Amino acid sequence: MSDVARAHVALELGDAERRACSEALARHGFEPSFVGSTEQLARALPDCEYLLLGRPPRFDWSPATRLELLQIAGAGVDPLFPSQGLRGATIIANCRGLHANAVRDHVMALLLAFARDLPRALAQQARREWRSFACAPLAGKTLVLLGHGAIGARVALAARGFGLRVLAVTRSGRAAPGLEGVFESAELEHAVRDADYFVLCAPLTSKTRGLVDARVLAALPAHAVVINVSRGALLDHTALEAALRAQRLAGAALDVIDPEPLPPASSLWHCPGLWITPHVAGHEPFYLAKVFEAFATNVARLRRGEAALEMVSRELEY
């Protein structure tokens, strides 16, 4: 291993963000080389030992013969499976958990907004109409989580604080503290039958892609609300739109969509009962600073011969 780490950063960063990244890495004794485009990244691959990037490009990684660490700035690693030419010795790590509190806050904001019928209040305000209406409490309702990782666990804890009954659907189906029931993925249709709220917070893998299809949506009660804060490709958007327009669901909120950005001509923009946010659930002012520190920490750990944190399983794809 060379004395100077070849740490490359392939993120769109402003001057202040580049300085923050450099300072975080300098605290661990090395400096980054910044890469501005996919083309530049491809040219830099032969020299890369440690690489931090956002959404991984789908290209040939075989020139990266020295790459020890591929660190993803977010949680999603689905573009890497499959990933042509990425050598087995390269460690893949992500930043899962760094934005879990922010995503939890986003989910809880949506749950409260639906429960308190804020769209109705805003519509009445726009019409200058003062008309009282009743709102359903969250307490006593059933929340079903698809996924119970860092985000799902935090959502579950917050939801229980509001008195919701929380169930989860996971790969293993193993019981977990604080959950009133846990189901395996194959039991998804059964698990959502009594859901008032159905929140998607699972990783996107070859096994979960399209998992929430028309059959799963049809199994939900007509009063249910669907919220997706994980990956757009988990969900069949055509089936969701059809269910909303037919009033077979009470509402939905999508922070993630496939594709992103959502094309202006998409009919989803005008779908009744659907709220769209532009993949902002995990955004917070100091998130990138946390990412830089996580990357610097992992590089330092590997150079000391220690295991990287938040390593991704190639077998599980997350």
DOSEZA-893927 format. One record per residue (C-alpha): x, y, z. Coordinates in nm, 2 decimals, always signed. Example, Ala and Ser with C-alpha at 12.3 -4.5 7.8 and 13.67 -1.06 7.14 Angstrom:
BEGIN
ATOM      x      y      z
ATOM  +1.23  -0.45  +0.78
ATOM  +1.37  -0.11  +0.71
// end
This chain:
BEGIN
ATOM      x      y      z
ATOM  +0.00  +0.00  +0.00
ATOM  +0.13  +0.35  -0.08
ATOM  +0.21  +0.60  +0.19
ATOM  -0.04  +0.85  +0.03
ATOM  -0.40  +0.73  +0.00
ATOM  -0.54  +0.78  -0.35
ATOM  -0.88  +0.90  -0.23
ATOM  -1.12  +1.01  -0.50
ATOM  -1.45  +1.19  -0.45
ATOM  -1.70  +1.18  -0.73
ATOM  -1.98  +1.40  -0.61
ATOM  -2.13  +1.73  -0.73
ATOM  -1.99  +1.97  -0.47
ATOM  -1.97  +2.34  -0.43
ATOM  -1.65  +2.51  -0.31
ATOM  -1.76  +2.51  +0.05
ATOM  -1.85  +2.14  +0.04
ATOM  -1.51  +2.06  -0.12
ATOM  -1.34  +2.24  +0.16
ATOM  -1.54  +2.05  +0.42
ATOM  -1.46  +1.72  +0.25
ATOM  -1.09  +1.81  +0.24
ATOM  -1.09  +1.91  +0.60
ATOM  -1.26  +1.59  +0.71
ATOM  -1.00  +1.38  +0.52
ATOM  -0.71  +1.60  +0.64
ATOM  -0.80  +1.51  +1.00
ATOM  -0.72  +1.15  +0.90
ATOM  -0.40  +1.24  +0.72
ATOM  -0.48  +1.25  +0.35
ATOM  -0.64  +1.46  +0.08
ATOM  -0.90  +1.39  -0.19
ATOM  -0.89  +1.42  -0.56
ATOM  -1.22  +1.55  -0.69
ATOM  -1.38  +1.39  -1.00
ATOM  -1.64  +1.60  -1.18
ATOM  -1.81  +1.36  -1.43
ATOM  -1.87  +0.99  -1.51
ATOM  -1.62  +1.03  -1.80
ATOM  -1.35  +1.17  -1.56
ATOM  -1.43  +0.89  -1.31
ATOM  -1.37  +0.63  -1.58
ATOM  -1.03  +0.78  -1.66
ATOM  -0.94  +0.80  -1.29
ATOM  -1.03  +0.43  -1.21
ATOM  -0.68  +0.29  -1.26
ATOM  -0.55  +0.52  -0.99
ATOM  -0.84  +0.48  -0.74
ATOM  -0.77  +0.31  -0.41
ATOM  -1.06  +0.47  -0.22
ATOM  -1.36  +0.61  -0.39
ATOM  -1.66  +0.81  -0.26
ATOM  -1.95  +0.86  -0.49
ATOM  -2.32  +0.92  -0.50
ATOM  -2.53  +0.70  -0.73
ATOM  -2.29  +0.45  -0.88
ATOM  -2.28  +0.45  -1.26
ATOM  -2.35  +0.13  -1.45
ATOM  -2.02  +0.10  -1.64
ATOM  -1.72  -0.13  -1.67
ATOM  -1.53  -0.13  -1.34
ATOM  -1.25  -0.36  -1.46
ATOM  -0.99  -0.08  -1.49
ATOM  -1.03  -0.03  -1.11
ATOM  -0.76  -0.29  -1.03
ATOM  -0.64  -0.10  -0.72
ATOM  -0.98  -0.01  -0.57
ATOM  -0.99  -0.12  -0.21
ATOM  -1.30  +0.07  -0.10
ATOM  -1.61  +0.18  -0.29
ATOM  -1.80  +0.41  -0.05
ATOM  -2.16  +0.51  -0.14
ATOM  -2.27  +0.85  -0.01
ATOM  -2.63  +0.73  +0.05
ATOM  -2.79  +0.40  +0.14
ATOM  -2.89  +0.27  -0.21
ATOM  -2.64  +0.04  -0.38
ATOM  -2.87  -0.13  -0.63
ATOM  -2.69  +0.00  -0.94
ATOM  -2.39  -0.21  -0.84
ATOM  -2.58  -0.54  -0.87
ATOM  -2.48  -0.65  -1.12
ATOM  -2.17  -0.44  -1.17
ATOM  -1.95  -0.54  -1.46
ATOM  -1.58  -0.59  -1.38
ATOM  -1.59  -0.49  -1.01
ATOM  -1.34  -0.72  -0.85
ATOM  -1.44  -0.93  -0.56
ATOM  -1.17  -0.79  -0.33
ATOM  -1.32  -0.44  -0.35
ATOM  -1.51  -0.36  -0.03
ATOM  -1.84  -0.19  -0.08
ATOM  -1.97  +0.03  +0.20
ATOM  -2.26  +0.27  +0.22
ATOM  -2.39  +0.54  +0.46
ATOM  -2.70  +0.36  +0.58
ATOM  -2.82  +0.50  +0.91
ATOM  -2.68  +0.85  +0.87
ATOM  -3.01  +0.99  +0.75
ATOM  -3.24  +0.76  +0.94
ATOM  -3.36  +1.03  +1.18
ATOM  -3.43  +1.27  +0.90
ATOM  -3.63  +1.00  +0.71
ATOM  -3.82  +0.91  +1.03
ATOM  -3.91  +1.28  +1.07
ATOM  -4.04  +1.29  +0.71
ATOM  -4.25  +0.98  +0.76
ATOM  -4.40  +1.10  +1.08
ATOM  -4.48  +1.44  +0.92
ATOM  -4.67  +1.26  +0.65
ATOM  -4.85  +1.03  +0.89
ATOM  -4.97  +1.33  +1.09
ATOM  -5.06  +1.53  +0.78
ATOM  -5.28  +1.25  +0.65
ATOM  -5.43  +1.19  +0.99
ATOM  -5.51  +1.55  +1.05
ATOM  -5.63  +1.60  +0.69
ATOM  -5.40  +1.90  +0.62
ATOM  -5.48  +1.91  +0.25
ATOM  -5.85  +1.97  +0.33
ATOM  -5.75  +2.25  +0.57
ATOM  -5.53  +2.41  +0.31
ATOM  -5.79  +2.38  +0.04
ATOM  -6.05  +2.54  +0.26
ATOM  -5.80  +2.82  +0.34
ATOM  -5.75  +2.88  -0.03
ATOM  -6.13  +2.92  -0.06
ATOM  -6.14  +3.14  +0.26
ATOM  -6.38  +2.89  +0.40
ATOM  -6.41  +2.83  +0.77
ATOM  -6.57  +2.48  +0.82
ATOM  -6.48  +2.25  +1.11
ATOM  -6.41  +1.88  +1.04
ATOM  -6.31  +1.58  +1.25
ATOM  -5.97  +1.42  +1.23
ATOM  -5.88  +1.06  +1.31
ATOM  -5.62  +1.00  +1.58
ATOM  -5.30  +0.80  +1.50
ATOM  -5.34  +0.61  +1.83
ATOM  -5.49  +0.27  +1.78
ATOM  -5.41  +0.26  +1.40
ATOM  -5.20  -0.01  +1.24
ATOM  -4.87  +0.08  +1.07
ATOM  -4.71  -0.19  +0.85
ATOM  -4.34  -0.14  +0.76
ATOM  -4.18  -0.30  +0.46
ATOM  -3.83  -0.33  +0.60
ATOM  -3.70  -0.29  +0.96
ATOM  -3.34  -0.16  +0.92
ATOM  -3.20  +0.16  +1.05
ATOM  -3.49  +0.37  +0.91
ATOM  -3.77  +0.12  +0.98
ATOM  -3.66  +0.08  +1.34
ATOM  -3.66  +0.45  +1.40
ATOM  -4.00  +0.49  +1.24
ATOM  -4.14  +0.21  +1.45
ATOM  -4.01  +0.36  +1.77
ATOM  -4.16  +0.70  +1.69
ATOM  -4.49  +0.55  +1.57
ATOM  -4.53  +0.36  +1.90
ATOM  -4.49  +0.69  +2.08
ATOM  -4.80  +0.81  +1.90
ATOM  -4.99  +0.49  +2.00
ATOM  -4.97  +0.31  +1.67
ATOM  -4.97  -0.07  +1.65
ATOM  -4.65  -0.15  +1.44
ATOM  -4.60  -0.46  +1.22
ATOM  -4.31  -0.53  +0.99
ATOM  -4.23  -0.74  +0.68
ATOM  -3.87  -0.84  +0.65
ATOM  -3.65  -1.08  +0.46
ATOM  -3.60  -1.31  +0.76
ATOM  -3.94  -1.27  +0.93
ATOM  -3.76  -1.28  +1.27
ATOM  -3.92  -1.12  +1.57
ATOM  -3.78  -0.78  +1.69
ATOM  -3.84  -0.58  +2.00
ATOM  -4.13  -0.34  +1.99
ATOM  -4.31  -0.50  +1.70
ATOM  -4.64  -0.66  +1.75
ATOM  -4.58  -0.89  +1.45
ATOM  -4.32  -0.97  +1.19
ATOM  -4.38  -1.14  +0.86
ATOM  -4.16  -1.28  +0.59
ATOM  -4.16  -1.11  +0.24
ATOM  -4.37  -1.40  +0.10
ATOM  -4.65  -1.30  +0.35
ATOM  -4.67  -0.94  +0.23
ATOM  -5.02  -0.96  +0.10
ATOM  -5.15  -1.11  +0.42
ATOM  -4.95  -0.87  +0.64
ATOM  -5.11  -0.55  +0.48
ATOM  -5.47  -0.66  +0.50
ATOM  -5.54  -0.46  +0.82
ATOM  -5.29  -0.17  +0.75
ATOM  -5.40  +0.19  +0.80
ATOM  -5.06  +0.30  +0.69
ATOM  -4.81  +0.11  +0.48
ATOM  -4.45  +0.25  +0.48
ATOM  -4.19  +0.12  +0.24
ATOM  -3.84  +0.15  +0.38
ATOM  -3.66  -0.16  +0.24
ATOM  -3.35  -0.18  +0.02
ATOM  -3.39  -0.23  -0.35
ATOM  -3.25  -0.56  -0.46
ATOM  -3.32  -0.81  -0.73
ATOM  -3.57  -0.98  -0.49
ATOM  -3.75  -0.66  -0.38
ATOM  -3.78  -0.49  -0.72
ATOM  -4.15  -0.45  -0.80
ATOM  -4.24  -0.63  -0.48
ATOM  -4.53  -0.39  -0.40
ATOM  -4.74  -0.48  -0.71
ATOM  -5.11  -0.46  -0.80
ATOM  -5.19  -0.77  -0.58
ATOM  -5.03  -0.62  -0.27
ATOM  -5.21  -0.28  -0.33
ATOM  -5.54  -0.46  -0.38
ATOM  -5.49  -0.64  -0.04
ATOM  -5.47  -0.31  +0.14
ATOM  -5.80  -0.17  +0.29
ATOM  -5.96  +0.12  +0.10
ATOM  -5.88  +0.36  +0.38
ATOM  -5.51  +0.28  +0.38
ATOM  -5.23  +0.52  +0.29
ATOM  -4.90  +0.42  +0.12
ATOM  -4.58  +0.60  +0.19
ATOM  -4.25  +0.52  +0.00
ATOM  -3.92  +0.66  +0.13
ATOM  -3.69  +0.39  +0.01
ATOM  -3.66  +0.33  -0.37
ATOM  -3.91  +0.40  -0.64
ATOM  -3.87  +0.06  -0.81
ATOM  -4.00  -0.12  -0.51
ATOM  -4.35  +0.00  -0.62
ATOM  -4.57  -0.05  -0.92
ATOM  -4.66  +0.32  -0.99
ATOM  -4.92  +0.23  -1.26
ATOM  -5.10  +0.01  -1.01
ATOM  -5.08  +0.27  -0.74
ATOM  -5.22  +0.54  -0.97
ATOM  -5.51  +0.32  -1.08
ATOM  -5.59  +0.24  -0.71
ATOM  -5.59  +0.61  -0.62
ATOM  -5.80  +0.72  -0.91
ATOM  -6.05  +0.44  -0.84
ATOM  -6.05  +0.54  -0.47
ATOM  -5.94  +0.19  -0.37
ATOM  -5.68  +0.37  -0.15
ATOM  -5.72  +0.68  +0.07
ATOM  -5.39  +0.83  -0.03
ATOM  -5.02  +0.79  -0.10
ATOM  -4.69  +0.99  -0.06
ATOM  -4.39  +0.93  -0.27
ATOM  -4.05  +1.07  -0.18
ATOM  -3.89  +0.83  -0.43
ATOM  -4.01  +0.75  -0.78
ATOM  -3.89  +0.54  -1.08
ATOM  -3.76  +0.72  -1.28
ATOM  -3.61  +1.02  -1.11
ATOM  -3.66  +1.30  -1.18
ATOM  -4.03  +1.24  -1.25
ATOM  -4.09  +1.36  -1.61
ATOM  -4.31  +1.67  -1.63
ATOM  -4.56  +1.49  -1.85
ATOM  -4.62  +1.21  -1.60
ATOM  -4.99  +1.17  -1.50
ATOM  -4.87  +1.11  -1.14
ATOM  -4.82  +1.48  -1.09
ATOM  -5.20  +1.52  -1.11
ATOM  -5.31  +1.20  -0.94
ATOM  -5.57  +1.26  -0.68
ATOM  -5.46  +1.18  -0.32
ATOM  -5.10  +1.16  -0.42
ATOM  -4.83  +1.38  -0.26
ATOM  -4.48  +1.39  -0.42
ATOM  -4.16  +1.52  -0.27
ATOM  -3.84  +1.52  -0.47
ATOM  -3.63  +1.26  -0.28
ATOM  -3.57  +1.50  +0.01
ATOM  -3.66  +1.28  +0.31
ATOM  -3.30  +1.22  +0.41
ATOM  -3.17  +1.57  +0.33
ATOM  -3.05  +1.78  +0.62
ATOM  -2.80  +2.06  +0.65
ATOM  -2.51  +1.86  +0.78
ATOM  -2.56  +1.53  +0.60
ATOM  -2.26  +1.57  +0.36
ATOM  -2.03  +1.65  +0.65
ATOM  -2.14  +1.31  +0.81
ATOM  -2.07  +1.14  +0.47
ATOM  -1.72  +1.29  +0.45
ATOM  -1.64  +1.18  +0.80
ATOM  -1.78  +0.83  +0.73
ATOM  -1.56  +0.80  +0.42
ATOM  -1.25  +0.93  +0.60
ATOM  -1.31  +0.69  +0.89
ATOM  -1.34  +0.39  +0.66
ATOM  -1.02  +0.48  +0.47
ATOM  -0.83  +0.52  +0.80
ATOM  -0.97  +0.19  +0.93
ATOM  -0.87  +0.00  +0.62
ATOM  -0.52  +0.15  +0.62
ATOM  -0.48  +0.03  +0.98
ATOM  -0.59  -0.32  +0.88
ATOM  -0.94  -0.28  +1.04
ATOM  -1.27  -0.37  +0.89
ATOM  -1.47  -0.09  +0.72
ATOM  -1.80  +0.02  +0.88
ATOM  -2.14  -0.04  +0.72
ATOM  -2.01  -0.29  +0.47
ATOM  -2.25  -0.41  +0.20
ATOM  -2.32  -0.78  +0.15
ATOM  -2.29  -0.87  -0.22
ATOM  -2.50  -1.18  -0.15
ATOM  -2.79  -0.98  +0.00
ATOM  -2.73  -0.67  -0.22
ATOM  -2.75  -0.43  +0.07
// end
